[in-house]
């Protein structure tokens, strides 16, 4: 394999994982700050994390890192070797990571619920549509900004 291809993949992976971690931490801090400002108590934030479940949060974090690895490899090659527009590749790559991670997390929650007992009516709304709606509302702007930063950093490595 060509060393420039290896370097592009390696740079794409490194920056994608870094952008994913920074974005996840930033969203968590912003959401925690918002909840603290609205309720004047950190308890509501912890209640929400408890409601979501530690397993779902863990699955989301690990799946987002896995997808950042996979999508980052291709994005590094697209930006550094094929000279694609860094802004579009960065934004779409970051959105792919979040959407795929959300899908994995939703499916895991649905399977955990199905293993625990019968799935309730309205499972499509509760386990698929609502999480994607919340992700769209809470993550669209921060993830797009992180994708722009990611694409720009890869372009600057040329």
C-alpha atoms as an extended CHARMM CRD file, in Angstrom:
* protein
*
       158  EXT
         1         1  UNK       CA              0.0000000000        0.0000000000        0.0000000000  PROA      1               0.0000000000
         2         2  UNK       CA              1.2180000000        3.4590000000       -0.8450000000  PROA      2               0.0000000000
         3         3  UNK       CA              2.6380000000        5.4210000000        2.0870000000  PROA      3               0.0000000000
         4         4  UNK       CA              0.5730000000        8.4920000000        1.2030000000  PROA      4               0.0000000000
         5         5  UNK       CA             -2.5990000000        6.3770000000        1.3370000000  PROA      5               0.0000000000
         6         6  UNK       CA             -1.5660000000        5.0220000000        4.7350000000  PROA      6               0.0000000000
         7         7  UNK       CA             -0.7860000000        8.5150000000        5.9620000000  PROA      7               0.0000000000
         8         8  UNK       CA             -4.1200000000        9.8710000000        4.7240000000  PROA      8               0.0000000000
         9         9  UNK       CA             -6.0040000000        7.0530000000        6.4320000000  PROA      9               0.0000000000
        10        10  UNK       CA             -4.0190000000        7.4920000000        9.6510000000  PROA      10              0.0000000000
        11        11  UNK       CA             -4.5870000000       11.2600000000        9.7010000000  PROA      11              0.0000000000
        12        12  UNK       CA             -8.2820000000       10.7850000000        8.9120000000  PROA      12              0.0000000000
        13        13  UNK       CA             -8.6990000000        8.3160000000       11.7780000000  PROA      13              0.0000000000
        14        14  UNK       CA             -6.7850000000       10.4540000000       14.2700000000  PROA      14              0.0000000000
        15        15  UNK       CA             -8.7190000000       13.6320000000       13.5480000000  PROA      15              0.0000000000
        16        16  UNK       CA            -12.0860000000       11.8440000000       13.3420000000  PROA      16              0.0000000000
        17        17  UNK       CA            -11.6330000000       10.2560000000       16.7690000000  PROA      17              0.0000000000
        18        18  UNK       CA            -10.4140000000       13.5420000000       18.2210000000  PROA      18              0.0000000000
        19        19  UNK       CA            -13.3550000000       15.4530000000       16.7250000000  PROA      19              0.0000000000
        20        20  UNK       CA            -15.8060000000       12.8200000000       17.9810000000  PROA      20              0.0000000000
        21        21  UNK       CA            -14.4920000000       12.9200000000       21.5310000000  PROA      21              0.0000000000
        22        22  UNK       CA            -14.3690000000       16.7150000000       21.6530000000  PROA      22              0.0000000000
        23        23  UNK       CA            -17.8940000000       16.9850000000       20.2550000000  PROA      23              0.0000000000
        24        24  UNK       CA            -19.3270000000       14.4360000000       22.6740000000  PROA      24              0.0000000000
        25        25  UNK       CA            -17.7220000000       16.1520000000       25.6570000000  PROA      25              0.0000000000
        26        26  UNK       CA            -18.8040000000       19.5970000000       24.4520000000  PROA      26              0.0000000000
        27        27  UNK       CA            -22.4100000000       18.4900000000       23.9340000000  PROA      27              0.0000000000
        28        28  UNK       CA            -22.4940000000       16.8150000000       27.3430000000  PROA      28              0.0000000000
        29        29  UNK       CA            -21.0900000000       19.9300000000       29.0450000000  PROA      29              0.0000000000
        30        30  UNK       CA            -23.4700000000       22.2570000000       27.1990000000  PROA      30              0.0000000000
        31        31  UNK       CA            -26.4480000000       20.0520000000       27.9880000000  PROA      31              0.0000000000
        32        32  UNK       CA            -25.3920000000       19.7580000000       31.6370000000  PROA      32              0.0000000000
        33        33  UNK       CA            -24.9930000000       23.5370000000       31.8550000000  PROA      33              0.0000000000
        34        34  UNK       CA            -28.4060000000       24.0650000000       30.2850000000  PROA      34              0.0000000000
        35        35  UNK       CA            -30.0500000000       21.6040000000       32.6760000000  PROA      35              0.0000000000
        36        36  UNK       CA            -28.2720000000       23.2340000000       35.6180000000  PROA      36              0.0000000000
        37        37  UNK       CA            -29.3930000000       26.7050000000       34.5260000000  PROA      37              0.0000000000
        38        38  UNK       CA            -33.0160000000       25.6340000000       34.0600000000  PROA      38              0.0000000000
        39        39  UNK       CA            -33.4370000000       23.4910000000       37.1710000000  PROA      39              0.0000000000
        40        40  UNK       CA            -30.6970000000       24.8640000000       39.4830000000  PROA      40              0.0000000000
        41        41  UNK       CA            -29.8830000000       21.2640000000       40.3230000000  PROA      41              0.0000000000
        42        42  UNK       CA            -27.6190000000       18.6410000000       38.8350000000  PROA      42              0.0000000000
        43        43  UNK       CA            -30.0810000000       15.9280000000       39.8500000000  PROA      43              0.0000000000
        44        44  UNK       CA            -32.1720000000       16.2610000000       36.6750000000  PROA      44              0.0000000000
        45        45  UNK       CA            -29.1280000000       15.6200000000       34.4930000000  PROA      45              0.0000000000
        46        46  UNK       CA            -28.2960000000       12.4520000000       36.4740000000  PROA      46              0.0000000000
        47        47  UNK       CA            -31.9360000000       11.3910000000       36.3420000000  PROA      47              0.0000000000
        48        48  UNK       CA            -31.8050000000       11.7130000000       32.5570000000  PROA      48              0.0000000000
        49        49  UNK       CA            -28.5970000000        9.6610000000       32.3500000000  PROA      49              0.0000000000
        50        50  UNK       CA            -30.1930000000        7.0380000000       34.5990000000  PROA      50              0.0000000000
        51        51  UNK       CA            -33.3100000000        7.0360000000       32.4170000000  PROA      51              0.0000000000
        52        52  UNK       CA            -31.2340000000        6.5440000000       29.2660000000  PROA      52              0.0000000000
        53        53  UNK       CA            -29.2670000000        3.7790000000       30.9490000000  PROA      53              0.0000000000
        54        54  UNK       CA            -25.5660000000        3.2970000000       31.3810000000  PROA      54              0.0000000000
        55        55  UNK       CA            -25.5810000000        0.5560000000       28.7510000000  PROA      55              0.0000000000
        56        56  UNK       CA            -27.0580000000        2.8670000000       26.1010000000  PROA      56              0.0000000000
        57        57  UNK       CA            -24.6410000000        5.6730000000       26.8820000000  PROA      57              0.0000000000
        58        58  UNK       CA            -21.7050000000        3.2380000000       26.7550000000  PROA      58              0.0000000000
        59        59  UNK       CA            -22.9230000000        1.7030000000       23.4960000000  PROA      59              0.0000000000
        60        60  UNK       CA            -23.2800000000        5.1700000000       21.9740000000  PROA      60              0.0000000000
        61        61  UNK       CA            -19.7570000000        6.2420000000       22.9790000000  PROA      61              0.0000000000
        62        62  UNK       CA            -18.0840000000        3.0700000000       21.7220000000  PROA      62              0.0000000000
        63        63  UNK       CA            -20.1040000000        2.9080000000       18.5150000000  PROA      63              0.0000000000
        64        64  UNK       CA            -19.3300000000        6.5550000000       17.7720000000  PROA      64              0.0000000000
        65        65  UNK       CA            -15.6130000000        5.8510000000       18.2100000000  PROA      65              0.0000000000
        66        66  UNK       CA            -15.8950000000        2.7920000000       15.9600000000  PROA      66              0.0000000000
        67        67  UNK       CA            -17.7260000000        4.7240000000       13.2630000000  PROA      67              0.0000000000
        68        68  UNK       CA            -15.2990000000        7.6510000000       13.6220000000  PROA      68              0.0000000000
        69        69  UNK       CA            -12.5170000000        5.1570000000       12.9030000000  PROA      69              0.0000000000
        70        70  UNK       CA            -14.2930000000        3.7070000000        9.8560000000  PROA      70              0.0000000000
        71        71  UNK       CA            -15.6280000000        6.9630000000        8.4030000000  PROA      71              0.0000000000
        72        72  UNK       CA            -12.4200000000        8.8540000000        9.2290000000  PROA      72              0.0000000000
        73        73  UNK       CA            -10.3420000000        6.4810000000        7.0960000000  PROA      73              0.0000000000
        74        74  UNK       CA            -12.3890000000        7.2370000000        4.0140000000  PROA      74              0.0000000000
        75        75  UNK       CA            -12.6980000000       10.9390000000        4.7460000000  PROA      75              0.0000000000
        76        76  UNK       CA             -8.9280000000       11.2630000000        5.1090000000  PROA      76              0.0000000000
        77        77  UNK       CA             -8.4210000000        9.7230000000        1.6880000000  PROA      77              0.0000000000
        78        78  UNK       CA            -11.1610000000       11.8660000000        0.1200000000  PROA      78              0.0000000000
        79        79  UNK       CA             -9.7660000000       15.1280000000        1.4690000000  PROA      79              0.0000000000
        80        80  UNK       CA             -6.0310000000       14.5040000000        1.3660000000  PROA      80              0.0000000000
        81        81  UNK       CA             -5.6460000000       12.4410000000       -1.8080000000  PROA      81              0.0000000000
        82        82  UNK       CA             -8.7040000000       13.0100000000       -3.9450000000  PROA      82              0.0000000000
        83        83  UNK       CA             -8.8390000000       16.7420000000       -3.0920000000  PROA      83              0.0000000000
        84        84  UNK       CA            -12.5720000000       16.7410000000       -2.3840000000  PROA      84              0.0000000000
        85        85  UNK       CA            -14.1410000000       19.7900000000       -0.7390000000  PROA      85              0.0000000000
        86        86  UNK       CA            -13.1300000000       19.5530000000        2.8970000000  PROA      86              0.0000000000
        87        87  UNK       CA            -16.2280000000       21.2910000000        4.2740000000  PROA      87              0.0000000000
        88        88  UNK       CA            -18.7210000000       18.8960000000        2.6920000000  PROA      88              0.0000000000
        89        89  UNK       CA            -16.7050000000       15.7880000000        3.4390000000  PROA      89              0.0000000000
        90        90  UNK       CA            -16.1510000000       16.8740000000        7.0420000000  PROA      90              0.0000000000
        91        91  UNK       CA            -19.7800000000       17.7480000000        7.7330000000  PROA      91              0.0000000000
        92        92  UNK       CA            -21.2050000000       14.6520000000        6.0470000000  PROA      92              0.0000000000
        93        93  UNK       CA            -18.6420000000       12.4170000000        7.7460000000  PROA      93              0.0000000000
        94        94  UNK       CA            -19.4880000000       13.7890000000       11.1740000000  PROA      94              0.0000000000
        95        95  UNK       CA            -23.2170000000       13.4450000000       10.5140000000  PROA      95              0.0000000000
        96        96  UNK       CA            -22.6930000000        9.8490000000        9.3570000000  PROA      96              0.0000000000
        97        97  UNK       CA            -20.8860000000        9.0190000000       12.5910000000  PROA      97              0.0000000000
        98        98  UNK       CA            -23.6860000000       10.4430000000       14.7300000000  PROA      98              0.0000000000
        99        99  UNK       CA            -26.4960000000        8.8940000000       12.7060000000  PROA      99              0.0000000000
       100       100  UNK       CA            -24.9200000000        5.4260000000       12.5780000000  PROA      100             0.0000000000
       101       101  UNK       CA            -24.1120000000        5.5580000000       16.2980000000  PROA      101             0.0000000000
       102       102  UNK       CA            -27.6600000000        6.6140000000       17.1060000000  PROA      102             0.0000000000
       103       103  UNK       CA            -29.0350000000        3.8020000000       14.9720000000  PROA      103             0.0000000000
       104       104  UNK       CA            -26.8620000000        1.2210000000       16.7590000000  PROA      104             0.0000000000
       105       105  UNK       CA            -27.8690000000        2.6290000000       20.1400000000  PROA      105             0.0000000000
       106       106  UNK       CA            -31.5800000000        2.5780000000       19.2150000000  PROA      106             0.0000000000
       107       107  UNK       CA            -31.3900000000       -0.9820000000       17.9680000000  PROA      107             0.0000000000
       108       108  UNK       CA            -29.5250000000       -2.0740000000       21.1030000000  PROA      108             0.0000000000
       109       109  UNK       CA            -32.1670000000       -0.4540000000       23.3220000000  PROA      109             0.0000000000
       110       110  UNK       CA            -34.9170000000       -2.1250000000       21.3170000000  PROA      110             0.0000000000
       111       111  UNK       CA            -33.2140000000       -5.5150000000       21.5820000000  PROA      111             0.0000000000
       112       112  UNK       CA            -32.6760000000       -5.0770000000       25.3310000000  PROA      112             0.0000000000
       113       113  UNK       CA            -36.3600000000       -4.2230000000       25.7370000000  PROA      113             0.0000000000
       114       114  UNK       CA            -37.3930000000       -7.1940000000       23.6030000000  PROA      114             0.0000000000
       115       115  UNK       CA            -35.1810000000       -9.5070000000       25.6730000000  PROA      115             0.0000000000
       116       116  UNK       CA            -36.7500000000       -8.2130000000       28.9040000000  PROA      116             0.0000000000
       117       117  UNK       CA            -40.3080000000       -8.8290000000       27.7660000000  PROA      117             0.0000000000
       118       118  UNK       CA            -42.8380000000       -7.9760000000       25.1150000000  PROA      118             0.0000000000
       119       119  UNK       CA            -42.2200000000       -4.7580000000       23.2220000000  PROA      119             0.0000000000
       120       120  UNK       CA            -44.8730000000       -2.1290000000       23.8150000000  PROA      120             0.0000000000
       121       121  UNK       CA            -47.0870000000       -0.6330000000       21.1390000000  PROA      121             0.0000000000
       122       122  UNK       CA            -45.5210000000        2.3790000000       19.4610000000  PROA      122             0.0000000000
       123       123  UNK       CA            -42.0250000000        0.9200000000       19.5580000000  PROA      123             0.0000000000
       124       124  UNK       CA            -41.1120000000        2.5620000000       16.2580000000  PROA      124             0.0000000000
       125       125  UNK       CA            -41.9140000000        5.9850000000       17.6540000000  PROA      125             0.0000000000
       126       126  UNK       CA            -40.3010000000        5.4050000000       21.0550000000  PROA      126             0.0000000000
       127       127  UNK       CA            -37.1630000000        3.5530000000       20.0380000000  PROA      127             0.0000000000
       128       128  UNK       CA            -36.3710000000        4.9170000000       16.5890000000  PROA      128             0.0000000000
       129       129  UNK       CA            -38.0790000000        8.2120000000       15.7830000000  PROA      129             0.0000000000
       130       130  UNK       CA            -37.7680000000       10.0120000000       19.1390000000  PROA      130             0.0000000000
       131       131  UNK       CA            -34.0180000000        9.4140000000       19.5280000000  PROA      131             0.0000000000
       132       132  UNK       CA            -33.3640000000       10.6670000000       16.0060000000  PROA      132             0.0000000000
       133       133  UNK       CA            -35.5020000000       13.7320000000       16.6680000000  PROA      133             0.0000000000
       134       134  UNK       CA            -33.5250000000       14.5150000000       19.8270000000  PROA      134             0.0000000000
       135       135  UNK       CA            -30.2320000000       13.9680000000       18.0370000000  PROA      135             0.0000000000
       136       136  UNK       CA            -31.3390000000       16.3140000000       15.2570000000  PROA      136             0.0000000000
       137       137  UNK       CA            -32.3240000000       19.0110000000       17.7510000000  PROA      137             0.0000000000
       138       138  UNK       CA            -29.3490000000       18.7250000000       20.1060000000  PROA      138             0.0000000000
       139       139  UNK       CA            -26.5060000000       17.6690000000       17.8490000000  PROA      139             0.0000000000
       140       140  UNK       CA            -26.9630000000       19.1080000000       14.3780000000  PROA      140             0.0000000000
       141       141  UNK       CA            -25.1020000000       22.3870000000       14.9050000000  PROA      141             0.0000000000
       142       142  UNK       CA            -22.2540000000       21.1420000000       17.1670000000  PROA      142             0.0000000000
       143       143  UNK       CA            -21.6340000000       18.1040000000       14.9650000000  PROA      143             0.0000000000
       144       144  UNK       CA            -21.6110000000       20.2530000000       11.8130000000  PROA      144             0.0000000000
       145       145  UNK       CA            -19.1200000000       22.6550000000       13.3950000000  PROA      145             0.0000000000
       146       146  UNK       CA            -16.9430000000       19.7310000000       14.4560000000  PROA      146             0.0000000000
       147       147  UNK       CA            -17.1390000000       18.3270000000       10.9170000000  PROA      147             0.0000000000
       148       148  UNK       CA            -16.0020000000       21.6460000000        9.4500000000  PROA      148             0.0000000000
       149       149  UNK       CA            -13.1050000000       21.7430000000       11.9070000000  PROA      149             0.0000000000
       150       150  UNK       CA            -12.2640000000       18.1230000000       11.0860000000  PROA      150             0.0000000000
       151       151  UNK       CA            -12.2440000000       18.7420000000        7.3410000000  PROA      151             0.0000000000
       152       152  UNK       CA            -10.2040000000       21.9180000000        7.7000000000  PROA      152             0.0000000000
       153       153  UNK       CA             -7.5910000000       20.1940000000        9.8710000000  PROA      153             0.0000000000
       154       154  UNK       CA             -7.2310000000       17.4030000000        7.3360000000  PROA      154             0.0000000000
       155       155  UNK       CA             -6.9200000000       19.8910000000        4.4840000000  PROA      155             0.0000000000
       156       156  UNK       CA             -4.2550000000       21.8050000000        6.4010000000  PROA      156             0.0000000000
       157       157  UNK       CA             -2.1720000000       18.6120000000        6.6140000000  PROA      157             0.0000000000
       158       158  UNK       CA             -1.6980000000       18.5660000000        2.8270000000  PROA      158             0.0000000000
